[in-house]
Each structure stands twice: as C-alpha cells, then as structure tokens.
Amino acid sequence: MSGFGLFGIFLMFGFFLFLVNIATSVWAYLDAKKLGKSNEYALLLLIGTLIFPVAGLIVYLIIRRA
C-alpha cells in the first residue's frame, strides 16, 4: 500500500478547490451585506458564486462598488 496514490491526490485537490469555492462565496455574501446591499442581492450573489465560482467572483469584484 502506497497511501492514497494518484487518485487520492486528485481527490484531495478537488476537495480543496471545493472548500475554496465555499469560502469565496461566503466572503462575497458577507462583503455584499457589509457594503449595504439588499438581502436578495447578497443571496443571489452567493448562489451565483457557488454555481459559477471563477466567473461569478470576477464579475462581483468588477461590479462590487457600483
């Protein structure tokens, strides 16, 4: 037995990316609330960044001060 092997490494990397996605989505939600945006906007942002992690976060960072 050589531990996880290549499959285990990919599995751990995928899990790490999943955790980063959750963390950035929660951060975007809390940031929108802190900036005084409505609950609906913040919730829509949370769902959008969960479904489209990279694109959603980039779009939010561009429009966040608008």
C-alpha positions as CSV (number, residue, x, y, z in Angstrom):
1,M,0.0,0.0,0.0
2,S,1.5,3.3,-1.0
3,G,-1.1,5.6,0.6
4,F,-3.5,7.5,-1.5
5,G,-1.9,7.2,-4.8
6,L,-2.6,9.5,-7.7
7,F,-6.3,9.2,-7.4
8,G,-6.1,10.3,-3.7
9,I,-4.1,13.3,-4.7
10,F,-6.6,14.4,-7.3
11,L,-9.4,13.7,-4.8
12,M,-7.7,15.9,-2.1
13,F,-7.1,18.7,-4.6
14,G,-10.7,18.6,-5.7
15,F,-11.9,18.8,-2.1
16,F,-9.5,21.7,-1.5
17,L,-11.0,23.6,-4.5
18,F,-14.5,22.9,-3.2
19,L,-13.6,24.4,0.1
20,V,-12.1,27.4,-1.6
21,N,-15.3,27.8,-3.6
22,I,-17.4,27.8,-0.4
23,A,-15.1,30.2,1.3
24,T,-15.0,32.8,-1.5
25,S,-18.8,32.5,-1.9
26,V,-19.4,33.2,1.8
27,W,-16.9,36.0,1.6
28,A,-18.7,37.6,-1.3
29,Y,-22.1,37.3,0.5
30,L,-20.7,38.9,3.7
31,D,-19.0,41.6,1.7
32,A,-22.2,42.5,-0.1
33,K,-24.0,42.7,3.2
34,K,-21.3,44.8,4.7
35,L,-21.5,47.2,1.8
36,G,-25.2,47.7,2.5
37,K,-26.6,45.7,-0.4
38,S,-30.1,44.1,0.0
39,N,-30.6,40.6,1.3
40,E,-31.9,39.4,-2.1
41,Y,-28.8,40.8,-3.9
42,A,-26.5,39.1,-1.4
43,L,-28.3,35.8,-1.7
44,L,-28.3,35.9,-5.5
45,L,-24.6,36.6,-5.3
46,L,-24.0,33.7,-3.0
47,I,-25.9,31.3,-5.4
48,G,-24.1,32.8,-8.4
49,T,-20.6,32.3,-7.0
50,L,-21.4,28.8,-5.9
51,I,-22.6,27.8,-9.3
52,F,-20.0,29.8,-11.3
53,P,-17.1,30.1,-8.9
54,V,-14.4,31.8,-11.0
55,A,-16.6,33.9,-13.3
56,G,-19.0,34.9,-10.5
57,L,-16.2,36.1,-8.3
58,I,-14.6,38.1,-11.1
59,V,-17.9,39.7,-12.0
60,Y,-18.6,40.5,-8.4
61,L,-15.1,42.1,-7.9
62,I,-15.7,44.3,-11.0
63,I,-19.2,45.5,-10.0
64,R,-18.9,45.5,-6.2
65,R,-18.5,49.2,-5.8
66,A,-21.2,50.1,-8.3
